[in-house]
Amino acid sequence: MDGVAGFVPRLLRDSGVGLFRVEDRVFEAMVDGWRAQMLARGLVTATIETRTRLVMRFQQFTGDYPWTWRPADLEDFLAERRSGDRPIALSTLRADANAIGMFCAYLAGPAYGWPGFCERTFGDVPAQICFDWNTPRHTTDDAVPAGRRALSKAELQRLFDHLDDLIDREHAAGSKRWLPLLRDSIAFKVCYAFGLRRREVAMLDLQDFGPNPHVPAYAGFGAVTVRWAKGTTGSGPRRRTVLTVPEFDWAVDLLGFWTSPQGRGRFPSAERSSALWPSERAARIALGSLSDAFAQHRTAVGLPEELGLHCLRHSYVTHLIEAGYDPAFVQTQVGHAYASTTGLYTSVSADFKQKTVQQMIARRIAGKDGETDA
């Protein structure tokens, strides 16, 4: 078992209780072993260091060691994190509990030898202290803030019309601002047309687009490979392919124009990179620039402040559901691991709800009439 990442080090097993400050040495070895296990799983370094720092912080809070931790220690720690002048967000609280739970699971499992070692050395064993009844729930409506909703089609039209008019005015006035405005406007529309996250749209390259052999009319823009899709915690980015759908086929001509010399080719920096969205000086726009630009234009057309760039993704999900697409297809398009997440993104309009109810009533009446005729 010595070759297993995270197994009790030989130094500890051979040294017994004669180590100086044995509790601290054992705890350090536990954290190092857990770090090795996470590295072996392929987690990114930033996630590993965040989790290990959290576990060390928890140990300092309790003043005890993992083989003596109890559920009440976790509850006190989370309660303190959630209270005070600057309480942490519920999502952070959930991440903290998850990290401590994973560390306890690593120690309590028989594969790494820690239970037997701790029983021989300290007369106690590490155990899991995180349970459903003392940690934040993982599937709740608070996963999506109340203000983060889909934009209605009328709101989207108002936003896009404002941008188009602004581009025309700046171009007519001879201002250099029209080209960055054009880039941002097309980026927002692509974000909406493919249901992309901020990082996903910002990191697009020219070669990420390709044909859909089943829909030749879309030419080279029948699908997009999203290389920087959100992965599971600590796993790094994943890939997914998003198909162009008929409801958003206007994006094909838009992308055809933008990828021509008359579009992105007007940026001098475009020659140095294949990035879809170059800036005036850099090969690629900064990650936060699209969010800042969206907030500026959102305010200009009088939309609520809580609506951010991510709401275009919510709009994509909602409008596909309203158009009658299978929720499973929509889930695949946006890369959600769980259907419940796609459900949280969906905020169908009142008109759609009323039409659905009326359709169900009509079907029920038709069914009863059929029974009477029989």
Residue pairs with C-beta under 8 A, 6 or more apart in sequence:
1 7
1 111
1 113
2 10
4 111
4 112
5 33
5 36
5 37
5 39
5 40
6 33
6 34
6 36
6 37
6 40
6 106
6 112
7 33
7 111
7 112
7 113
8 29
8 33
8 112
8 113
8 114
8 117
9 29
9 32
9 33
11 29
12 19
12 25
12 26
12 29
12 117
13 113
13 117
16 121
17 121
19 25
19 26
22 121
23 65
23 122
26 65
26 117
26 118
26 121
27 59
27 65
27 66
30 66
30 103
30 107
30 114
31 52
31 55
31 56
33 106
33 112
33 114
34 52
34 55
34 103
34 106
34 107
35 48
35 52
37 106
37 112
38 47
38 48
38 51
38 234
39 48
41 234
42 235
42 236
43 234
43 235
43 236
44 234
44 235
44 236
47 233
47 234
48 234
50 99
51 99
51 102
51 103
51 234
54 96
54 99
54 100
55 99
55 100
55 103
58 73
58 74
58 77
58 100
59 65
59 66
61 73
61 76
61 77
61 80
62 69
62 73
62 77
64 73
65 122
66 103
66 104
66 107
66 126
67 118
67 122
67 124
67 125
67 126
68 124
69 104
69 126
69 127
69 129
70 129
71 129
71 130
71 131
71 134
73 129
74 97
74 100
74 129
74 130
74 134
74 135
75 134
77 96
77 100
78 93
78 96
78 97
78 134
78 135
81 87
81 88
81 92
81 93
81 96
82 88
82 93
88 96
90 136
90 142
91 143
93 136
94 135
94 136
94 138
95 233
97 130
97 135
97 136
98 130
98 135
98 233
100 129
100 130
101 128
101 129
101 130
101 135
104 126
104 127
104 128
104 129
104 130
105 128
106 112
106 114
107 114
107 115
107 126
108 114
108 115
108 125
108 126
108 127
108 128
114 125
114 126
115 125
115 126
118 124
118 125
118 126
119 125
139 338
139 340
141 344
143 341
143 344
144 344
144 345
145 306
147 304
147 306
147 307
148 306
148 307
148 308
148 310
148 311
148 314
149 307
149 311
149 314
149 347
150 311
150 314
150 315
150 317
150 318
150 319
150 345
150 346
150 347
151 159
151 303
151 307
151 311
151 312
151 314
151 315
152 349
153 319
155 303
156 192
156 315
158 301
158 303
159 188
159 297
159 298
159 301
159 303
160 185
160 188
160 189
162 297
162 300
162 301
163 181
163 184
163 185
163 188
163 297
164 185
166 181
166 297
167 178
167 181
167 182
167 185
170 177
170 178
170 181
171 178
179 266
179 267
180 279
180 280
182 263
183 258
183 264
183 267
183 277
183 278
183 285
184 290
184 293
184 294
184 297
186 254
186 255
186 258
186 263
187 201
187 202
187 276
187 277
187 290
188 290
188 294
188 309
188 312
189 251
189 254
190 196
190 201
190 204
190 251
190 254
190 255
191 198
191 201
191 290
191 309
191 312
191 313
192 248
192 312
192 313
192 315
192 316
193 244
193 248
193 250
193 251
193 254
193 316
194 201
194 224
194 226
194 242
194 244
194 248
194 251
194 316
195 242
195 312
195 313
195 316
195 317
195 320
195 333
195 334
196 204
196 226
196 242
196 312
196 313
197 229
197 230
197 310
197 313
198 287
198 290
198 291
198 309
198 310
199 228
199 230
199 287
200 226
200 228
200 229
200 230
201 277
201 290
202 277
202 284
202 285
202 287
202 289
202 290
203 227
203 228
203 284
204 224
204 226
204 275
204 276
204 277
205 227
205 274
205 275
205 276
206 259
206 274
206 275
206 276
207 274
208 224
208 225
208 226
208 227
208 276
209 220
209 221
209 223
209 224
209 225
209 255
209 259
210 220
210 222
210 223
210 224
210 225
211 218
211 219
211 220
211 221
211 222
211 223
212 218
212 222
212 223
212 243
212 244
213 222
214 222
215 222
215 244
216 222
218 244
218 249
218 252
219 252
219 256
220 256
221 244
221 251
221 252
221 255
221 256
222 243
222 244
222 252
223 241
223 242
223 243
223 244
224 241
224 242
224 244
225 239
225 240
225 241
226 239
226 240
226 241
226 242
226 335
227 237
227 239
228 237
229 237
229 238
229 239
229 240
229 335
230 237
230 238
230 335
231 237
231 238
232 238
232 337
238 335
240 332
240 335
242 333
242 334
243 333
244 251
244 252
245 320
245 325
245 333
247 319
247 320
247 323
257 263
258 264
258 276
259 276
264 270
264 276
264 277
264 278
267 278
267 279
267 280
268 280
269 278
269 279
269 280
269 281
269 282
269 283
270 278
272 283
273 283
273 284
275 283
275 284
275 285
277 284
277 285
277 290
278 284
278 285
279 285
279 286
279 289
290 309
291 308
291 309
294 308
294 309
295 305
295 308
295 309
298 305
298 307
298 308
299 305
313 334
313 345
314 345
314 346
314 347
316 334
317 330
317 334
317 342
317 345
317 346
318 345
318 346
318 347
318 348
318 349
320 329
320 330
320 333
321 327
321 330
321 346
321 348
322 348
322 349
322 352
327 339
327 342
327 343
328 339
330 342
331 339
331 341
331 342
334 342
334 345
336 342
336 345
